[in-house]
Amino acid sequence: MMRFFKNLFVEHCPKCNKELETHKSNLLSSVVVKSCPEQHYQKEYHPAFETYIESDTVS
């Protein structure tokens, strides 16, 4: 049951299905950047705009 709840909150790459890693977050601007370890996919959360930006290229 706990594994099910954990999987609800873990985000995965849509291409390779690996867990996204958070390693480029800027705490001062509150922007959270998650990316695929294989560099397939990147997802950014911007709280000021309350939006996600998803891209296939990782910068």
PDB file of N, H, CA, C and O in Angstrom:
ATOM      1  N   MET A   1       0.819  -1.193   0.000  1.00  0.00           N
ATOM      2  CA  MET A   1       0.000   0.000   0.000  1.00  0.00           C
ATOM      3  C   MET A   1       0.868   1.264   0.000  1.00  0.00           C
ATOM      4  O   MET A   1       0.561   2.219  -0.714  1.00  0.00           O
ATOM      5  N   MET A   2       1.933   1.280   0.783  1.00  0.00           N
ATOM      6  H   MET A   2       2.182   0.505   1.363  1.00  0.00           H
ATOM      7  CA  MET A   2       2.812   2.447   0.836  1.00  0.00           C
ATOM      8  C   MET A   2       3.527   2.656  -0.498  1.00  0.00           C
ATOM      9  O   MET A   2       3.773   3.793  -0.899  1.00  0.00           O
ATOM     10  N   ARG A   3       3.861   1.569  -1.181  1.00  0.00           N
ATOM     11  H   ARG A   3       3.662   0.645  -0.855  1.00  0.00           H
ATOM     12  CA  ARG A   3       4.518   1.682  -2.480  1.00  0.00           C
ATOM     13  C   ARG A   3       3.593   2.364  -3.488  1.00  0.00           C
ATOM     14  O   ARG A   3       4.051   3.137  -4.329  1.00  0.00           O
ATOM     15  N   PHE A   4       2.316   2.082  -3.404  1.00  0.00           N
ATOM     16  H   PHE A   4       1.944   1.454  -2.721  1.00  0.00           H
ATOM     17  CA  PHE A   4       1.338   2.711  -4.282  1.00  0.00           C
ATOM     18  C   PHE A   4       1.326   4.222  -4.070  1.00  0.00           C
ATOM     19  O   PHE A   4       1.311   4.983  -5.038  1.00  0.00           O
ATOM     20  N   PHE A   5       1.331   4.662  -2.811  1.00  0.00           N
ATOM     21  H   PHE A   5       1.343   4.045  -2.025  1.00  0.00           H
ATOM     22  CA  PHE A   5       1.330   6.093  -2.518  1.00  0.00           C
ATOM     23  C   PHE A   5       2.631   6.755  -2.963  1.00  0.00           C
ATOM     24  O   PHE A   5       2.618   7.894  -3.430  1.00  0.00           O
ATOM     25  N   LYS A   6       3.748   6.054  -2.824  1.00  0.00           N
ATOM     26  H   LYS A   6       3.759   5.129  -2.444  1.00  0.00           H
ATOM     27  CA  LYS A   6       5.026   6.603  -3.262  1.00  0.00           C
ATOM     28  C   LYS A   6       5.012   6.822  -4.769  1.00  0.00           C
ATOM     29  O   LYS A   6       5.502   7.844  -5.250  1.00  0.00           O
ATOM     30  N   ASN A   7       4.457   5.879  -5.513  1.00  0.00           N
ATOM     31  H   ASN A   7       4.059   5.049  -5.121  1.00  0.00           H
ATOM     32  CA  ASN A   7       4.420   5.996  -6.967  1.00  0.00           C
ATOM     33  C   ASN A   7       3.518   7.129  -7.445  1.00  0.00           C
ATOM     34  O   ASN A   7       3.691   7.618  -8.561  1.00  0.00           O
ATOM     35  N   LEU A   8       2.577   7.547  -6.641  1.00  0.00           N
ATOM     36  H   LEU A   8       2.436   7.149  -5.734  1.00  0.00           H
ATOM     37  CA  LEU A   8       1.721   8.666  -7.018  1.00  0.00           C
ATOM     38  C   LEU A   8       2.491   9.985  -7.064  1.00  0.00           C
ATOM     39  O   LEU A   8       2.142  10.875  -7.839  1.00  0.00           O
ATOM     40  N   PHE A   9       3.529  10.118  -6.246  1.00  0.00           N
ATOM     41  H   PHE A   9       3.812   9.394  -5.616  1.00  0.00           H
ATOM     42  CA  PHE A   9       4.248  11.372  -6.121  1.00  0.00           C
ATOM     43  C   PHE A   9       5.591  11.383  -6.843  1.00  0.00           C
ATOM     44  O   PHE A   9       6.259  12.416  -6.869  1.00  0.00           O
ATOM     45  N   VAL A  10       6.000  10.270  -7.426  1.00  0.00           N
ATOM     46  H   VAL A  10       5.457   9.431  -7.405  1.00  0.00           H
ATOM     47  CA  VAL A  10       7.258  10.196  -8.151  1.00  0.00           C
ATOM     48  C   VAL A  10       6.968  10.398  -9.633  1.00  0.00           C
ATOM     49  O   VAL A  10       6.117   9.720 -10.209  1.00  0.00           O
ATOM     50  N   GLU A  11       7.684  11.338 -10.242  1.00  0.00           N
ATOM     51  H   GLU A  11       8.375  11.890  -9.775  1.00  0.00           H
ATOM     52  CA  GLU A  11       7.472  11.614 -11.663  1.00  0.00           C
ATOM     53  C   GLU A  11       8.485  10.840 -12.493  1.00  0.00           C
ATOM     54  O   GLU A  11       9.630  10.653 -12.083  1.00  0.00           O
ATOM     55  N   HIS A  12       8.045  10.394 -13.667  1.00  0.00           N
ATOM     56  H   HIS A  12       7.114  10.546 -14.000  1.00  0.00           H
ATOM     57  CA  HIS A  12       8.874   9.566 -14.540  1.00  0.00           C
ATOM     58  C   HIS A  12       9.020  10.204 -15.915  1.00  0.00           C
ATOM     59  O   HIS A  12       8.172  10.984 -16.348  1.00  0.00           O
ATOM     60  N   CYS A  13      10.094   9.864 -16.580  1.00  0.00           N
ATOM     61  H   CYS A  13      10.783   9.231 -16.228  1.00  0.00           H
ATOM     62  CA  CYS A  13      10.331  10.294 -17.954  1.00  0.00           C
ATOM     63  C   CYS A  13       9.334   9.581 -18.867  1.00  0.00           C
ATOM     64  O   CYS A  13       9.164   8.368 -18.745  1.00  0.00           O
ATOM     65  N   PRO A  14       8.669  10.298 -19.778  1.00  0.00           N
ATOM     66  CA  PRO A  14       7.711   9.643 -20.667  1.00  0.00           C
ATOM     67  C   PRO A  14       8.363   8.751 -21.722  1.00  0.00           C
ATOM     68  O   PRO A  14       7.682   7.920 -22.323  1.00  0.00           O
ATOM     69  N   LYS A  15       9.674   8.906 -21.961  1.00  0.00           N
ATOM     70  H   LYS A  15      10.227   9.580 -21.472  1.00  0.00           H
ATOM     71  CA  LYS A  15      10.344   8.100 -22.983  1.00  0.00           C
ATOM     72  C   LYS A  15      10.957   6.825 -22.419  1.00  0.00           C
ATOM     73  O   LYS A  15      10.768   5.747 -22.983  1.00  0.00           O
ATOM     74  N   CYS A  16      11.697   6.935 -21.302  1.00  0.00           N
ATOM     75  H   CYS A  16      11.850   7.811 -20.844  1.00  0.00           H
ATOM     76  CA  CYS A  16      12.398   5.765 -20.766  1.00  0.00           C
ATOM     77  C   CYS A  16      11.820   5.271 -19.447  1.00  0.00           C
ATOM     78  O   CYS A  16      12.212   4.210 -18.960  1.00  0.00           O
ATOM     79  N   ASN A  17      10.900   6.019 -18.865  1.00  0.00           N
ATOM     80  H   ASN A  17      10.581   6.881 -19.260  1.00  0.00           H
ATOM     81  CA  ASN A  17      10.199   5.648 -17.632  1.00  0.00           C
ATOM     82  C   ASN A  17      11.099   5.624 -16.391  1.00  0.00           C
ATOM     83  O   ASN A  17      10.745   4.996 -15.393  1.00  0.00           O
ATOM     84  N   LYS A  18      12.247   6.292 -16.437  1.00  0.00           N
ATOM     85  H   LYS A  18      12.534   6.802 -17.247  1.00  0.00           H
ATOM     86  CA  LYS A  18      13.098   6.422 -15.249  1.00  0.00           C
ATOM     87  C   LYS A  18      12.608   7.592 -14.411  1.00  0.00           C
ATOM     88  O   LYS A  18      11.970   8.512 -14.922  1.00  0.00           O
ATOM     89  N   GLU A  19      12.913   7.549 -13.115  1.00  0.00           N
ATOM     90  H   GLU A  19      13.431   6.801 -12.699  1.00  0.00           H
ATOM     91  CA  GLU A  19      12.510   8.631 -12.214  1.00  0.00           C
ATOM     92  C   GLU A  19      13.249   9.919 -12.582  1.00  0.00           C
ATOM     93  O   GLU A  19      14.437   9.898 -12.904  1.00  0.00           O
ATOM     94  N   LEU A  20      12.531  11.026 -12.530  1.00  0.00           N
ATOM     95  H   LEU A  20      11.566  11.043 -12.268  1.00  0.00           H
ATOM     96  CA  LEU A  20      13.150  12.322 -12.781  1.00  0.00           C
ATOM     97  C   LEU A  20      13.959  12.739 -11.562  1.00  0.00           C
ATOM     98  O   LEU A  20      13.554  12.511 -10.422  1.00  0.00           O
ATOM     99  N   GLU A  21      15.115  13.357 -11.821  1.00  0.00           N
ATOM    100  H   GLU A  21      15.444  13.542 -12.747  1.00  0.00           H
ATOM    101  CA  GLU A  21      16.000  13.802 -10.750  1.00  0.00           C
ATOM    102  C   GLU A  21      15.905  15.314 -10.600  1.00  0.00           C
ATOM    103  O   GLU A  21      15.807  16.044 -11.587  1.00  0.00           O
ATOM    104  N   THR A  22      15.936  15.769  -9.364  1.00  0.00           N
ATOM    105  H   THR A  22      16.016  15.177  -8.562  1.00  0.00           H
ATOM    106  CA  THR A  22      15.938  17.201  -9.081  1.00  0.00           C
ATOM    107  C   THR A  22      17.352  17.590  -8.695  1.00  0.00           C
ATOM    108  O   THR A  22      17.831  17.231  -7.620  1.00  0.00           O
ATOM    109  N   HIS A  23      18.018  18.328  -9.575  1.00  0.00           N
ATOM    110  H   HIS A  23      17.629  18.620 -10.448  1.00  0.00           H
ATOM    111  CA  HIS A  23      19.381  18.734  -9.249  1.00  0.00           C
ATOM    112  C   HIS A  23      19.715  20.134  -9.737  1.00  0.00           C
ATOM    113  O   HIS A  23      20.840  20.593  -9.538  1.00  0.00           O
ATOM    114  N   LYS A  24      18.779  20.827 -10.367  1.00  0.00           N
ATOM    115  H   LYS A  24      17.865  20.455 -10.529  1.00  0.00           H
ATOM    116  CA  LYS A  24      19.037  22.176 -10.861  1.00  0.00           C
ATOM    117  C   LYS A  24      18.077  23.193 -10.261  1.00  0.00           C
ATOM    118  O   LYS A  24      17.809  24.221 -10.883  1.00  0.00           O
ATOM    119  N   SER A  25      17.565  22.936  -9.092  1.00  0.00           N
ATOM    120  H   SER A  25      17.782  22.100  -8.587  1.00  0.00           H
ATOM    121  CA  SER A  25      16.569  23.835  -8.502  1.00  0.00           C
ATOM    122  C   SER A  25      17.230  25.081  -7.933  1.00  0.00           C
ATOM    123  O   SER A  25      18.306  25.016  -7.339  1.00  0.00           O
ATOM    124  N   ASN A  26      16.575  26.204  -8.123  1.00  0.00           N
ATOM    125  H   ASN A  26      15.701  26.257  -8.606  1.00  0.00           H
ATOM    126  CA  ASN A  26      17.043  27.474  -7.591  1.00  0.00           C
ATOM    127  C   ASN A  26      16.142  27.854  -6.428  1.00  0.00           C
ATOM    128  O   ASN A  26      14.997  28.255  -6.639  1.00  0.00           O
ATOM    129  N   LEU A  27      16.637  27.736  -5.220  1.00  0.00           N
ATOM    130  H   LEU A  27      17.567  27.411  -5.049  1.00  0.00           H
ATOM    131  CA  LEU A  27      15.819  27.994  -4.036  1.00  0.00           C
ATOM    132  C   LEU A  27      15.454  29.463  -3.873  1.00  0.00           C
ATOM    133  O   LEU A  27      14.422  29.774  -3.279  1.00  0.00           O
ATOM    134  N   LEU A  28      16.269  30.364  -4.381  1.00  0.00           N
ATOM    135  H   LEU A  28      17.108  30.111  -4.863  1.00  0.00           H
ATOM    136  CA  LEU A  28      15.967  31.786  -4.240  1.00  0.00           C
ATOM    137  C   LEU A  28      14.768  32.203  -5.086  1.00  0.00           C
ATOM    138  O   LEU A  28      13.989  33.062  -4.674  1.00  0.00           O
ATOM    139  N   SER A  29      14.616  31.610  -6.252  1.00  0.00           N
ATOM    140  H   SER A  29      15.249  30.912  -6.587  1.00  0.00           H
ATOM    141  CA  SER A  29      13.473  31.959  -7.104  1.00  0.00           C
ATOM    142  C   SER A  29      12.366  30.915  -7.023  1.00  0.00           C
ATOM    143  O   SER A  29      11.327  31.074  -7.664  1.00  0.00           O
ATOM    144  N   SER A  30      12.564  29.870  -6.262  1.00  0.00           N
ATOM    145  H   SER A  30      13.408  29.741  -5.741  1.00  0.00           H
ATOM    146  CA  SER A  30      11.582  28.800  -6.043  1.00  0.00           C
ATOM    147  C   SER A  30      11.268  27.996  -7.294  1.00  0.00           C
ATOM    148  O   SER A  30      10.253  27.300  -7.332  1.00  0.00           O
ATOM    149  N   VAL A  31      12.102  28.072  -8.309  1.00  0.00           N
ATOM    150  H   VAL A  31      12.926  28.638  -8.278  1.00  0.00           H
ATOM    151  CA  VAL A  31      11.903  27.293  -9.527  1.00  0.00           C
ATOM    152  C   VAL A  31      12.441  25.892  -9.283  1.00  0.00           C
ATOM    153  O   VAL A  31      13.573  25.725  -8.829  1.00  0.00           O
ATOM    154  N   VAL A  32      11.626  24.883  -9.587  1.00  0.00           N
ATOM    155  H   VAL A  32      10.706  25.018  -9.956  1.00  0.00           H
ATOM    156  CA  VAL A  32      12.027  23.495  -9.413  1.00  0.00           C
ATOM    157  C   VAL A  32      12.215  22.880 -10.793  1.00  0.00           C
ATOM    158  O   VAL A  32      11.300  22.892 -11.615  1.00  0.00           O
ATOM    159  N   VAL A  33      13.409  22.341 -11.043  1.00  0.00           N
ATOM    160  H   VAL A  33      14.153  22.331 -10.374  1.00  0.00           H
ATOM    161  CA  VAL A  33      13.727  21.731 -12.330  1.00  0.00           C
ATOM    162  C   VAL A  33      14.006  20.258 -12.106  1.00  0.00           C
ATOM    163  O   VAL A  33      14.878  19.892 -11.318  1.00  0.00           O
ATOM    164  N   LYS A  34      13.256  19.412 -12.806  1.00  0.00           N
ATOM    165  H   LYS A  34      12.547  19.709 -13.446  1.00  0.00           H
ATOM    166  CA  LYS A  34      13.469  17.966 -12.752  1.00  0.00           C
ATOM    167  C   LYS A  34      13.824  17.498 -14.148  1.00  0.00           C
ATOM    168  O   LYS A  34      13.243  17.961 -15.130  1.00  0.00           O
ATOM    169  N   SER A  35      14.787  16.571 -14.241  1.00  0.00           N
ATOM    170  H   SER A  35      15.259  16.195 -13.443  1.00  0.00           H
ATOM    171  CA  SER A  35      15.183  16.084 -15.555  1.00  0.00           C
ATOM    172  C   SER A  35      15.464  14.594 -15.512  1.00  0.00           C
ATOM    173  O   SER A  35      15.737  14.015 -14.460  1.00  0.00           O
ATOM    174  N   CYS A  36      15.388  14.002 -16.676  1.00  0.00           N
ATOM    175  H   CYS A  36      15.167  14.472 -17.530  1.00  0.00           H
ATOM    176  CA  CYS A  36      15.660  12.575 -16.840  1.00  0.00           C
ATOM    177  C   CYS A  36      17.167  12.349 -16.721  1.00  0.00           C
ATOM    178  O   CYS A  36      17.942  13.158 -17.233  1.00  0.00           O
ATOM    179  N   PRO A  37      17.603  11.277 -16.064  1.00  0.00           N
ATOM    180  CA  PRO A  37      19.039  11.004 -15.971  1.00  0.00           C
ATOM    181  C   PRO A  37      19.673  10.714 -17.333  1.00  0.00           C
ATOM    182  O   PRO A  37      20.884  10.862 -17.494  1.00  0.00           O
ATOM    183  N   GLU A  38      18.868  10.304 -18.308  1.00  0.00           N
ATOM    184  H   GLU A  38      17.884  10.183 -18.177  1.00  0.00           H
ATOM    185  CA  GLU A  38      19.360  10.025 -19.661  1.00  0.00           C
ATOM    186  C   GLU A  38      19.237  11.242 -20.579  1.00  0.00           C
ATOM    187  O   GLU A  38      19.495  11.137 -21.778  1.00  0.00           O
ATOM    188  N   GLN A  39      18.846  12.394 -20.030  1.00  0.00           N
ATOM    189  H   GLN A  39      18.636  12.479 -19.056  1.00  0.00           H
ATOM    190  CA  GLN A  39      18.723  13.661 -20.757  1.00  0.00           C
ATOM    191  C   GLN A  39      17.650  13.646 -21.848  1.00  0.00           C
ATOM    192  O   GLN A  39      17.790  14.336 -22.858  1.00  0.00           O
ATOM    193  N   HIS A  40      16.580  12.866 -21.653  1.00  0.00           N
ATOM    194  H   HIS A  40      16.466  12.307 -20.832  1.00  0.00           H
ATOM    195  CA  HIS A  40      15.473  12.813 -22.615  1.00  0.00           C
ATOM    196  C   HIS A  40      14.446  13.909 -22.400  1.00  0.00           C
ATOM    197  O   HIS A  40      13.813  14.355 -23.357  1.00  0.00           O
ATOM    198  N   TYR A  41      14.268  14.354 -21.157  1.00  0.00           N
ATOM    199  H   TYR A  41      14.783  13.992 -20.380  1.00  0.00           H
ATOM    200  CA  TYR A  41      13.089  15.130 -20.785  1.00  0.00           C
ATOM    201  C   TYR A  41      13.413  16.044 -19.618  1.00  0.00           C
ATOM    202  O   TYR A  41      14.205  15.692 -18.744  1.00  0.00           O
ATOM    203  N   GLN A  42      12.801  17.213 -19.608  1.00  0.00           N
ATOM    204  H   GLN A  42      12.157  17.499 -20.319  1.00  0.00           H
ATOM    205  CA  GLN A  42      12.982  18.156 -18.509  1.00  0.00           C
ATOM    206  C   GLN A  42      11.641  18.791 -18.174  1.00  0.00           C
ATOM    207  O   GLN A  42      10.849  19.097 -19.065  1.00  0.00           O
ATOM    208  N   LYS A  43      11.392  18.988 -16.881  1.00  0.00           N
ATOM    209  H   LYS A  43      12.035  18.739 -16.157  1.00  0.00           H
ATOM    210  CA  LYS A  43      10.147  19.585 -16.416  1.00  0.00           C
ATOM    211  C   LYS A  43      10.490  20.651 -15.386  1.00  0.00           C
ATOM    212  O   LYS A  43      11.172  20.374 -14.400  1.00  0.00           O
ATOM    213  N   GLU A  44      10.012  21.875 -15.618  1.00  0.00           N
ATOM    214  H   GLU A  44       9.458  22.101 -16.420  1.00  0.00           H
ATOM    215  CA  GLU A  44      10.259  22.993 -14.711  1.00  0.00           C
ATOM    216  C   GLU A  44       8.936  23.465 -14.128  1.00  0.00           C
ATOM    217  O   GLU A  44       7.929  23.548 -14.831  1.00  0.00           O
ATOM    218  N   TYR A  45       8.950  23.772 -12.834  1.00  0.00           N
ATOM    219  H   TYR A  45       9.768  23.705 -12.263  1.00  0.00           H
ATOM    220  CA  TYR A  45       7.775  24.356 -12.190  1.00  0.00           C
ATOM    221  C   TYR A  45       8.108  25.781 -11.787  1.00  0.00           C
ATOM    222  O   TYR A  45       9.084  26.020 -11.076  1.00  0.00           O
ATOM    223  N   HIS A  46       7.292  26.734 -12.244  1.00  0.00           N
ATOM    224  H   HIS A  46       6.500  26.540 -12.822  1.00  0.00           H
ATOM    225  CA  HIS A  46       7.459  28.144 -11.914  1.00  0.00           C
ATOM    226  C   HIS A  46       6.291  28.580 -11.039  1.00  0.00           C
ATOM    227  O   HIS A  46       5.191  28.797 -11.546  1.00  0.00           O
ATOM    228  N   PRO A  47       6.512  28.711  -9.730  1.00  0.00           N
ATOM    229  CA  PRO A  47       5.405  29.043  -8.826  1.00  0.00           C
ATOM    230  C   PRO A  47       4.825  30.436  -9.053  1.00  0.00           C
ATOM    231  O   PRO A  47       3.648  30.654  -8.763  1.00  0.00           O
ATOM    232  N   ALA A  48       5.604  31.381  -9.559  1.00  0.00           N
ATOM    233  H   ALA A  48       6.560  31.205  -9.794  1.00  0.00           H
ATOM    234  CA  ALA A  48       5.074  32.724  -9.804  1.00  0.00           C
ATOM    235  C   ALA A  48       3.986  32.693 -10.877  1.00  0.00           C
ATOM    236  O   ALA A  48       3.014  33.445 -10.811  1.00  0.00           O
ATOM    237  N   PHE A  49       4.162  31.814 -11.864  1.00  0.00           N
ATOM    238  H   PHE A  49       4.952  31.203 -11.918  1.00  0.00           H
ATOM    239  CA  PHE A  49       3.178  31.668 -12.937  1.00  0.00           C
ATOM    240  C   PHE A  49       2.213  30.522 -12.675  1.00  0.00           C
ATOM    241  O   PHE A  49       1.224  30.362 -13.390  1.00  0.00           O
ATOM    242  N   GLU A  50       2.503  29.720 -11.644  1.00  0.00           N
ATOM    243  H   GLU A  50       3.306  29.850 -11.063  1.00  0.00           H
ATOM    244  CA  GLU A  50       1.730  28.520 -11.320  1.00  0.00           C
ATOM    245  C   GLU A  50       1.594  27.616 -12.541  1.00  0.00           C
ATOM    246  O   GLU A  50       0.498  27.184 -12.896  1.00  0.00           O
ATOM    247  N   THR A  51       2.738  27.340 -13.177  1.00  0.00           N
ATOM    248  H   THR A  51       3.629  27.691 -12.889  1.00  0.00           H
ATOM    249  CA  THR A  51       2.714  26.547 -14.399  1.00  0.00           C
ATOM    250  C   THR A  51       3.936  25.641 -14.496  1.00  0.00           C
ATOM    251  O   THR A  51       4.968  25.882 -13.870  1.00  0.00           O
ATOM    252  N   TYR A  52       3.788  24.597 -15.296  1.00  0.00           N
ATOM    253  H   TYR A  52       2.950  24.401 -15.805  1.00  0.00           H
ATOM    254  CA  TYR A  52       4.875  23.677 -15.612  1.00  0.00           C
ATOM    255  C   TYR A  52       5.319  23.927 -17.044  1.00  0.00           C
ATOM    256  O   TYR A  52       4.495  24.205 -17.916  1.00  0.00           O
ATOM    257  N   ILE A  53       6.611  23.828 -17.285  1.00  0.00           N
ATOM    258  H   ILE A  53       7.280  23.602 -16.577  1.00  0.00           H
ATOM    259  CA  ILE A  53       7.159  23.902 -18.633  1.00  0.00           C
ATOM    260  C   ILE A  53       7.873  22.586 -18.873  1.00  0.00           C
ATOM    261  O   ILE A  53       8.803  22.236 -18.147  1.00  0.00           O
ATOM    262  N   GLU A  54       7.442  21.860 -19.887  1.00  0.00           N
ATOM    263  H   GLU A  54       6.687  22.144 -20.478  1.00  0.00           H
ATOM    264  CA  GLU A  54       8.027  20.568 -20.220  1.00  0.00           C
ATOM    265  C   GLU A  54       8.760  20.684 -21.545  1.00  0.00           C
ATOM    266  O   GLU A  54       8.269  21.319 -22.478  1.00  0.00           O
ATOM    267  N   SER A  55       9.944  20.067 -21.630  1.00  0.00           N
ATOM    268  H   SER A  55      10.342  19.550 -20.872  1.00  0.00           H
ATOM    269  CA  SER A  55      10.698  20.101 -22.875  1.00  0.00           C
ATOM    270  C   SER A  55      11.402  18.773 -23.096  1.00  0.00           C
ATOM    271  O   SER A  55      11.707  18.041 -22.155  1.00  0.00           O
ATOM    272  N   ASP A  56      11.653  18.484 -24.368  1.00  0.00           N
ATOM    273  H   ASP A  56      11.405  19.079 -25.133  1.00  0.00           H
ATOM    274  CA  ASP A  56      12.340  17.248 -24.732  1.00  0.00           C
ATOM    275  C   ASP A  56      13.848  17.407 -24.716  1.00  0.00           C
ATOM    276  O   ASP A  56      14.572  16.411 -24.720  1.00  0.00           O
ATOM    277  N   THR A  57      14.330  18.620 -24.698  1.00  0.00           N
ATOM    278  H   THR A  57      13.742  19.429 -24.695  1.00  0.00           H
ATOM    279  CA  THR A  57      15.766  18.851 -24.649  1.00  0.00           C
ATOM    280  C   THR A  57      16.142  19.379 -23.273  1.00  0.00           C
ATOM    281  O   THR A  57      15.438  20.210 -22.700  1.00  0.00           O
ATOM    282  N   VAL A  58      17.240  18.894 -22.761  1.00  0.00           N
ATOM    283  H   VAL A  58      17.812  18.219 -23.227  1.00  0.00           H
ATOM    284  CA  VAL A  58      17.711  19.291 -21.434  1.00  0.00           C
ATOM    285  C   VAL A  58      18.858  20.262 -21.618  1.00  0.00           C
ATOM    286  O   VAL A  58      19.806  19.985 -22.353  1.00  0.00           O
ATOM    287  N   SER A  59      18.772  21.404 -20.947  1.00  0.00           N
ATOM    288  H   SER A  59      18.003  21.630 -20.350  1.00  0.00           H
ATOM    289  CA  SER A  59      19.839  22.405 -21.073  1.00  0.00           C
ATOM    290  C   SER A  59      20.782  22.351 -19.896  1.00  0.00           C
ATOM    291  O   SER A  59      21.739  23.123 -19.836  1.00  0.00           O
TER     292      SER A  59
END
